[in-house]
Amino acid sequence: MLPFQTVLCALDFEPGSERALVQAADLAERAHAALHLVHVNPLFRARLAPTPGDPGAAFQERVERFVNGALGADDAFGVLAPALHETRGQAPADGIVGRAADVGADLVVVGTHGRGGLGHLLLGSVAAETLRRSPVPVLVVPDRAEPPGAGRPVLVAVDEPEPAVVALGFALATAYGSPVVLGHVCAADDQGERRQALDRLAAEAAGPTAPPHEVRVTQGEPAAEVAAMAERVGAGAVVMGTHGRTGWDRLRLGSVAERTVRHAPCPVLTVPV
């Protein structure tokens, strides 16, 4: 069973967060978790003139329209009954991570608009900054992503032995009825050893009702290979650990998880390890 009790989804009312909302609502239902929706009004917008009337009522009405439109049903908001939060006067990632802590979220869901180039390298997207700072798992959902399913496996990208990452990957696959692909990028001379290690990890994580799995070991630059492997297997999601790397090296190069998020064709669930 999915180990989530409180799911927080960030909304910016753009197409990218529509797909994130769909995934968050689906996961919350499958995990029997509470769903919270947060919108962050950045610093520069908070200084603008306030909206006439009751801002709380106007915000709820806007969220209702967005939820009903994203889920394609006039009563979707009423059925979901999410808790709503509006944070004003903060940078988006600050507001998302702070609100996640306030509500005790154990999963944060954010969309991404595929922003790249120099601006991304220097400033980072909201999704990348949230991933970088969140102490709980973050699901980053591309704006055209489809969920896992019977024909769309969950790719668990394993760097070091990470039982928690593998266990969560199997739990996600079980929830969606998907097979599991355990992937690892390594040097040429230890592929056999790594394959055996992954088989052992799978045996430890898989219970009696676990979905089928296969192991794939390849060579190359880790982020590029993980994204390419996800494309090859038609993955519905990638699950991988993130090690909280900081400092200039991270600003200049980015972590493997961040670079994977930038290039993967499917949602990426990052797990702090």
C-alpha positions as CSV (number, residue, x, y, z in Angstrom):
1,M,0.0,0.0,0.0
2,L,1.2,3.5,-0.7
3,P,2.7,5.1,2.4
4,F,1.1,8.5,2.0
5,Q,-1.4,10.0,4.4
6,T,-1.3,13.7,3.3
7,V,-0.7,14.8,-0.3
8,L,0.0,18.5,-1.0
9,C,-0.3,19.6,-4.7
10,A,0.9,23.0,-5.8
11,L,-1.3,25.0,-8.2
12,D,-0.3,27.9,-10.4
13,F,-3.4,27.7,-12.6
14,E,-1.3,27.0,-15.6
15,P,-1.6,23.9,-17.9
16,G,1.3,22.2,-16.1
17,S,-0.4,22.2,-12.8
18,E,-3.6,20.7,-14.3
19,R,-1.7,17.4,-15.0
20,A,-0.1,17.6,-11.5
21,L,-3.5,18.0,-10.0
22,V,-4.9,15.0,-11.8
23,Q,-1.9,12.9,-10.6
24,A,-2.2,14.2,-7.0
25,A,-6.0,13.5,-6.9
26,D,-5.5,10.0,-8.3
27,L,-2.7,9.2,-5.8
28,A,-4.6,10.6,-2.9
29,E,-7.6,8.4,-3.7
30,R,-5.4,5.3,-4.2
31,A,-3.6,5.9,-0.9
32,H,-6.7,7.0,1.0
33,A,-4.8,10.2,1.8
34,A,-6.0,13.7,2.6
35,L,-5.5,16.1,-0.4
36,H,-4.3,19.7,0.1
37,L,-4.0,22.3,-2.6
38,V,-1.7,25.3,-2.3
39,H,-1.2,28.4,-4.4
40,V,1.7,30.7,-3.7
41,N,1.4,34.4,-4.6
42,P,5.0,35.4,-5.2
43,L,6.5,38.5,-3.5
44,F,6.1,40.9,-6.5
45,R,2.4,39.9,-7.0
46,A,1.5,40.3,-3.3
47,R,2.5,44.0,-3.6
48,L,-0.2,44.6,-6.2
49,A,-3.6,46.1,-5.2
50,P,-5.8,43.6,-3.5
51,T,-8.8,42.1,-5.3
52,P,-12.1,43.7,-4.3
53,G,-14.5,41.7,-2.2
54,D,-13.7,38.7,-0.1
55,P,-10.3,37.3,-1.3
56,G,-10.9,34.0,0.4
57,A,-14.1,33.4,-1.5
58,A,-12.6,34.6,-4.8
59,F,-9.7,32.2,-4.3
60,Q,-12.0,29.2,-3.5
61,E,-14.1,30.0,-6.6
62,R,-11.0,30.2,-8.8
63,V,-9.7,26.8,-7.4
64,E,-13.1,25.2,-7.9
65,R,-13.2,26.3,-11.6
66,F,-9.7,25.0,-12.1
67,V,-10.3,21.7,-10.4
68,N,-13.5,21.0,-12.2
69,G,-11.9,21.9,-15.6
70,A,-8.8,19.9,-15.0
71,L,-10.7,16.8,-13.9
72,G,-13.5,17.2,-16.5
73,A,-16.5,17.2,-14.1
74,D,-18.7,19.9,-12.7
75,D,-18.7,18.3,-9.3
76,A,-15.0,17.3,-9.1
77,F,-14.2,19.8,-6.5
78,G,-17.0,18.8,-4.3
79,V,-16.1,15.1,-4.6
80,L,-12.4,15.7,-3.8
81,A,-13.2,18.1,-1.0
82,P,-9.5,19.3,-0.8
83,A,-8.2,21.6,1.9
84,L,-7.2,24.9,0.3
85,H,-4.2,27.1,1.1
86,E,-3.1,30.5,-0.3
87,T,0.3,31.7,0.7
88,R,1.1,35.3,-0.1
89,G,4.4,37.2,-0.3
90,Q,6.8,34.3,-0.7
91,A,8.8,32.7,-3.4
92,P,6.9,29.7,-4.8
93,A,9.3,27.0,-3.6
94,D,9.4,28.6,-0.1
95,G,5.6,28.7,0.1
96,I,5.3,25.1,-1.1
97,V,7.9,23.6,1.2
98,G,6.6,25.7,4.1
99,R,3.0,24.7,3.6
100,A,4.0,21.1,3.3
101,A,5.6,21.3,6.7
102,D,2.6,23.1,8.2
103,V,0.1,20.3,7.1
104,G,2.4,17.4,7.7
105,A,2.5,16.4,4.0
106,D,4.4,13.2,3.2
107,L,4.2,13.8,-0.5
108,V,4.4,17.0,-2.5
109,V,3.2,17.1,-6.2
110,V,4.3,19.8,-8.6
111,G,4.0,20.4,-12.3
112,T,6.7,21.5,-14.6
113,H,6.5,23.6,-17.8
114,G,9.8,22.3,-19.2
115,R,11.6,25.5,-18.7
116,G,15.3,25.3,-19.7
117,G,18.3,27.3,-20.8
118,L,20.3,29.8,-18.8
119,G,17.4,30.9,-16.7
120,H,16.9,27.4,-15.4
121,L,20.6,26.9,-14.8
122,L,20.9,30.1,-12.7
123,L,17.6,30.3,-10.9
124,G,16.1,26.8,-11.1
125,S,12.4,26.1,-11.9
126,V,9.9,25.9,-9.1
127,A,9.8,22.2,-9.5
128,A,13.6,21.8,-9.2
129,E,13.8,24.1,-6.2
130,T,11.1,22.3,-4.4
131,L,12.8,19.0,-5.1
132,R,16.0,20.4,-3.9
133,R,14.7,21.5,-0.6
134,S,11.8,19.2,0.4
135,P,12.5,16.7,3.2
136,V,9.7,14.5,1.9
137,P,9.2,12.8,-1.5
138,V,8.3,15.1,-4.4
139,L,6.4,13.9,-7.5
140,V,7.3,16.2,-10.5
141,V,4.7,15.8,-13.3
142,P,5.4,17.0,-16.9
143,D,2.5,18.8,-18.5
144,R,1.9,16.0,-21.0
145,A,2.5,13.0,-18.7
146,E,0.3,10.0,-18.5
147,P,0.1,7.9,-15.3
148,P,1.5,4.4,-14.9
149,G,-0.7,1.5,-15.9
150,A,-0.7,-2.2,-16.9
151,G,1.4,-1.4,-20.0
152,R,3.4,1.5,-18.5
153,P,6.0,0.2,-16.0
154,V,7.4,2.0,-13.0
155,L,11.2,2.5,-13.5
156,V,13.0,2.4,-10.2
157,A,16.4,4.0,-10.8
158,V,18.8,2.8,-8.1
159,D,22.2,4.4,-7.5
160,E,23.4,2.9,-4.2
161,P,21.5,0.2,-2.3
162,E,18.4,2.1,-1.4
163,P,15.7,-0.2,0.0
164,A,13.3,2.6,0.8
165,V,13.4,3.8,-2.8
166,V,12.9,0.3,-4.1
167,A,10.0,-0.4,-1.7
168,L,8.2,2.8,-2.7
169,G,8.7,1.9,-6.4
170,F,7.0,-1.5,-5.8
171,A,4.2,0.1,-3.8
172,L,3.5,2.6,-6.6
173,A,3.6,-0.1,-9.2
174,T,1.2,-2.3,-7.1
175,A,-1.2,0.6,-6.7
176,Y,-1.4,1.0,-10.5
177,G,-1.1,-2.6,-11.5
178,S,2.2,-1.9,-13.3
179,P,5.3,-4.0,-13.7
180,V,8.6,-2.8,-12.2
181,V,11.9,-2.1,-14.0
182,L,14.9,-1.8,-11.8
183,G,17.5,0.2,-13.5
184,H,21.1,1.1,-12.7
185,V,23.9,3.0,-14.6
186,C,27.3,1.7,-13.8
187,A,30.8,1.0,-15.1
188,A,31.4,-1.8,-17.6
189,D,33.3,-4.1,-15.3
190,D,30.7,-4.4,-12.5
191,Q,27.5,-4.9,-14.5
192,G,27.0,-8.5,-13.3
193,E,27.6,-7.6,-9.7
194,R,25.2,-4.7,-9.9
195,R,22.5,-6.9,-11.5
196,Q,22.8,-9.4,-8.7
197,A,22.5,-6.6,-6.1
198,L,19.3,-5.3,-7.8
199,D,17.8,-8.8,-7.8
200,R,18.5,-9.1,-4.1
201,L,16.9,-5.6,-3.4
202,A,13.9,-6.6,-5.4
203,A,13.5,-9.8,-3.5
204,E,13.6,-7.9,-0.2
205,A,11.1,-5.3,-1.3
206,A,8.6,-7.4,-3.1
207,G,5.9,-9.0,-1.1
208,P,3.7,-12.0,-2.1
209,T,1.4,-9.7,-4.2
210,A,4.2,-7.7,-5.8
211,P,4.1,-7.0,-9.5
212,P,6.6,-8.7,-11.9
213,H,9.9,-7.0,-12.3
214,E,13.0,-7.0,-14.6
215,V,16.5,-5.7,-14.1
216,R,18.3,-3.5,-16.5
217,V,21.9,-2.3,-16.1
218,T,23.5,0.1,-18.5
219,Q,26.5,2.5,-18.9
220,G,26.7,6.2,-19.5
221,E,25.9,9.5,-17.8
222,P,23.3,8.6,-15.1
223,A,20.6,11.3,-15.7
224,A,20.7,10.9,-19.5
225,E,20.6,7.1,-19.3
226,V,17.7,7.0,-16.8
227,A,15.7,9.3,-19.0
228,A,16.6,7.2,-22.1
229,M,15.7,4.0,-20.2
230,A,12.3,5.5,-19.2
231,E,11.7,6.3,-22.9
232,R,12.7,2.8,-24.0
233,V,10.5,0.9,-21.6
234,G,7.6,3.3,-21.9
235,A,7.7,4.1,-18.2
236,G,4.7,5.7,-16.6
237,A,6.8,6.9,-13.7
238,V,10.4,7.0,-12.5
239,V,11.2,6.6,-8.8
240,M,14.7,7.6,-7.6
241,G,16.6,8.8,-4.6
242,T,17.9,12.3,-4.1
243,H,20.8,13.0,-1.8
244,G,20.3,16.6,-1.0
245,R,23.5,17.8,-2.6
246,T,24.1,21.6,-2.2
247,G,26.6,24.3,-3.0
248,W,28.3,25.5,-6.2
249,D,28.6,22.1,-7.8
250,R,24.9,21.6,-7.6
251,L,24.2,25.1,-9.0
252,R,26.5,24.5,-11.9
253,L,25.7,20.9,-12.7
254,G,22.5,20.0,-10.9
255,S,21.9,16.6,-9.2
256,V,21.2,13.5,-11.1
257,A,17.6,13.7,-9.9
258,E,17.1,17.2,-11.1
259,R,18.6,16.5,-14.5
260,T,16.4,13.4,-14.8
261,V,13.3,15.5,-14.0
262,R,14.3,17.9,-16.7
263,H,14.5,15.2,-19.4
264,A,12.3,12.3,-18.4
265,P,9.1,11.8,-20.5
266,C,7.0,10.8,-17.5
267,P,6.5,11.8,-13.8
268,V,9.5,11.5,-11.6
269,L,9.0,10.6,-7.9
270,T,12.1,11.6,-5.9
271,V,12.8,10.2,-2.4
272,P,15.2,11.8,0.0
273,V,17.7,9.2,1.1
